[in-house]
């Protein structure tokens, strides 16, 4: 009985050994080559080499060496596609076939061309502030360079030559003299200068007139000059407005805000 059991186990072991699959030898291919720039003929290092099968599935890959050469091993047997990719260059694709008779494939020297994109006509417009000197006034046509200097008229005026605005009190002075009258579109307002300049957005200002020698119609007595703020007319139709908020952090936290609505 023991001999019979030993014989059965021996036959079973032989069958298992006979049915053990052979080692997978399908990955037998090697692909090599060199990548250079088409114009300069210089070697391109760190170029991506990607191997894909017929289903466009990535199998393996690598990168080129400092001298532009590459060698990719363990490539599956059969038809494959090799892609050479590099930033700023056009991708090059080549088909290769790996078999027992063709295990080593040399692609030689591969030249990559720069990938240049043609742009449509580009027009560059620079909007800068211009100054016009008239008989009784200086007119500053506000450009992007001034509007980007601040969000409000107060910050904009502080960047105008000969005009100074105190950051704390909002007091405005012209050529060092604070006895200045501020008009909007040639008309006076019933609010303080500091509050007025904080409520006018800088993007709404078309030009600024600095009148250092006011004529008789402005009643210049006791004034060092006039600043006339000209607003954009009809820039936006409909309901327009602006909201300004602020916070002062000190011993006591203070909040402030203003709303400007224009129809």
Secondary structure, DSSP 4 states (H G I P E B T S, - for coil): -HHHHHHHHHHHHHHHHHHSPPP---EEEEEEEEEEETTT--B-TT-EEEEE-TTS-EEEEEE--TTSEEEEEEEESEEEEEEEE-TTB--EEEEEEE-SS--EEEEEEEEE-B---PPPP--------EEEE-SS-EEEE--HHHHTT-SBHHHHHTTSTTEEE-TTT--EEETTB--EEEEETTB--SS-HHHHHHHSBGGGEEEEEEESS--GGG--TT-SEEEEEEEPSSSS-S-EEEEEEEEE-SSS-EEEEEEEEE-
